[in-house]
Amino acid sequence: MTNPDPSNFDLTGEVALCTGATSGIGRRMAWALAQAGADVVLLGRRQEQLNAAKSEIETAGQGRAATLSADLATLSTCEDLTDEAAKAFGPVSILVNAAGVNLRQPPEDITPESWDLTLKLNLSIPFFLARACIPAMKDRQFGRVINIASLQSTRAFPNAMPYGASKGGIAQLTRAMAEAWSPSGVTANAIAPGFFPTELTEAVFADPERSARNASQTAIGRNGKMEDLDGLTVFLASRASDYITGQVINIDGGYTAK
């Protein structure tokens, strides 16, 4: 019997493309991947925030970072985007689909436009961006797709029909990606966060009573901290998770267990 190999968690030589990297979960996951040695391409709409995220990574002294400004809501093709991302450090071997939107509209206020925007950013872009990365991943017989699911992948929240539909779709899309691509060495998994302090949950954390109620519904007794994302992010991106694919893994402090 051999001992566990710590180098399985080392991402040196890997190139990660992280969408939604200007803030919140995407930014933290990019930082964690860089700390494990990956070269990271930070993708988002707001250049100032991208520059700040790049500076954080470079100051920490692990991995390298580059920025790529793009509005995924208006994107017509993903192939040009992945080609542009590859100019920084080489072909993408790790894709983090963290960009998303939750407009929090009651059913009567949902328009075809707001529905289509939510489904495009939260469900369509993750598929087409992953598909654009797949040829280079297949060439290496190694690739990682990490999607962002949600508590709403399995349960309903008020005023979030399009978001819930998109996140339910992400769970099934992740399984379908695994079925299609894992024979070529590409795993696809999804992280389903509980309540973390991000731009999308700003209203939740601004209400102390609501925030405390959410914390009380977890098994651990608190809401998420951004550093809680680090371990699973690196694990799913690394060779340590070679035999894990098509899974949706909750990081929610036991919220879904109670």
PyMOL commands that set and color helices and strands:
alter all, ss='L'
color gray80, all
select helices_A, chain A and resi 6-9+24-35+47-60+72-74+79-89+107-109+112-140+151-153+161-184+202-205+208-216+226-237+239-241+255-257
alter helices_A, ss='H'
color red, helices_A
select strands_A, chain A and resi 15-19+39-44+65-69+94-97+143-148+186-193+248-251
alter strands_A, ss='S'
color yellow, strands_A
deselect
rebuild
show_as cartoon
